[in-house]
Structure formats: C-alpha cells, structure tokens
Amino acid sequence: MKSEKCEEGTAENIEDTERTGDMIIGRIYDKVFVPMSETSGSADEAMNERLLLLLEGADIEHMTKTSLADLICKGAVIGQREGFISGVHFTAQLLCNMLS
C-alpha cells in the first residue's frame, strides 16, 4: 500500500514539473520569440530572394536526379543558415532577459 502511494505521489510530482516546465517555456516563447519573429520579416525576405536566385538558375525541365538533389541541398543549406542565425539571436535575447 505504501509503495502505491509513493508511486502515485511521484507521478503527480512529475506531472506538476512538466506543467511548470510547459508554462515557463510558454512564457519564454511569448516574451522573447514572438517579438523577434514579428521583426524578422527582412531576414525572411532576404532568404526568399536567395532561394529565388537559386531557382532562377536551375533548368527544372531538364534536371537530372543528381542536379535536383544538389538544388535541394543548396536550398536546405540556405534555410539552415537562417535558422541557425535566428537561434543564436533567440539565445542571446533570452540570456540578456535573464541577466536583466
């Protein structure tokens, strides 16, 4: 009987911790990420321009599997770069908020 109560209490504590963690993550998202995403339009436009330039140079009608794979990889690299930069900005903003 005691072990069942202990297990129930532990399960409740884990659920409470998860809820608290979700609330904290939600607050971080609302206070840091949302304002950043509202001002990131120019970065998105720049990325779209780079992707359009990549597509303009591609002969899609006569593309081989190798050249299609190369095009997809180049596009993914452009997206990963912008995601990395956004992630670094987010982390820096988060740290500044924590220190202030």
C-alpha positions as CSV (number, residue, x, y, z in Angstrom):
1,M,0.0,0.0,0.0
2,K,2.8,2.5,0.9
3,S,4.7,1.8,-2.4
4,E,1.5,2.6,-4.4
5,K,1.0,5.9,-2.6
6,C,4.7,6.7,-3.2
7,E,4.4,5.9,-6.9
8,E,1.2,8.0,-7.1
9,G,2.9,10.9,-5.4
10,T,6.0,10.6,-7.7
11,A,3.7,10.5,-10.8
12,E,1.9,13.6,-9.6
13,N,5.2,15.4,-8.9
14,I,6.4,14.6,-12.4
15,E,3.2,15.9,-13.9
16,D,3.4,19.1,-11.9
17,T,7.0,19.6,-13.0
18,E,6.1,19.0,-16.7
19,R,3.2,21.5,-16.4
20,T,5.5,24.1,-14.7
21,G,8.1,23.5,-17.4
22,D,5.5,23.9,-20.1
23,M,4.4,27.2,-18.5
24,I,7.9,28.5,-18.3
25,I,8.6,27.6,-21.9
26,G,5.3,29.3,-23.0
27,R,6.3,32.5,-21.2
28,I,9.8,32.4,-22.8
29,Y,8.2,31.9,-26.2
30,D,5.7,34.8,-25.6
31,K,8.2,37.3,-24.2
32,V,11.3,36.5,-26.4
33,F,10.5,34.6,-29.5
34,V,7.2,36.3,-30.6
35,P,8.6,39.8,-30.6
36,M,11.7,38.6,-32.5
37,S,9.6,36.8,-35.1
38,E,7.5,39.9,-35.7
39,T,10.6,41.8,-36.7
40,S,12.3,39.1,-38.7
41,G,10.4,39.9,-42.0
42,S,13.5,41.4,-43.6
43,A,15.6,38.2,-42.9
44,D,12.8,36.1,-44.4
45,E,12.7,38.3,-47.5
46,A,16.5,38.0,-47.9
47,M,16.3,34.2,-47.6
48,N,13.4,34.1,-50.2
49,E,15.5,36.2,-52.6
50,R,18.4,33.8,-52.2
51,L,16.1,30.8,-52.8
52,L,14.6,32.6,-55.9
53,L,18.0,33.2,-57.3
54,L,18.9,29.6,-56.8
55,L,15.7,28.5,-58.7
56,E,16.1,31.0,-61.5
57,G,19.5,29.4,-62.4
58,A,18.0,25.9,-62.4
59,D,16.8,24.2,-65.6
60,I,14.0,22.4,-63.9
61,E,12.6,20.8,-67.1
62,H,15.8,19.0,-68.0
63,M,17.0,18.4,-64.4
64,T,18.7,15.1,-63.5
65,K,18.2,13.4,-60.2
66,T,21.7,14.5,-59.2
67,S,21.1,18.1,-60.1
68,L,17.8,18.1,-58.3
69,A,19.4,16.6,-55.2
70,D,22.1,19.3,-55.5
71,L,19.4,22.1,-55.7
72,I,17.5,20.7,-52.7
73,C,20.7,20.5,-50.7
74,K,21.6,24.1,-51.6
75,G,18.1,25.3,-50.6
76,A,18.3,23.4,-47.3
77,V,21.7,25.0,-46.5
78,I,20.2,28.5,-47.0
79,G,17.3,27.6,-44.7
80,Q,19.6,26.0,-42.1
81,R,21.8,29.1,-42.1
82,E,18.9,31.4,-41.4
83,G,17.6,29.0,-38.7
84,F,21.0,29.0,-37.1
85,I,21.2,32.8,-37.1
86,S,17.7,33.1,-35.7
87,G,18.5,30.5,-33.0
88,V,21.6,32.5,-31.9
89,H,19.7,35.7,-31.8
90,F,17.0,34.0,-29.7
91,T,19.6,32.6,-27.3
92,A,21.3,35.9,-26.9
93,Q,18.0,37.7,-26.3
94,L,17.0,35.0,-23.8
95,L,20.3,35.4,-21.9
96,C,20.0,39.2,-21.9
97,N,16.5,38.9,-20.5
98,M,17.7,36.5,-17.8
99,L,20.5,38.8,-16.7
100,S,18.5,42.0,-16.6
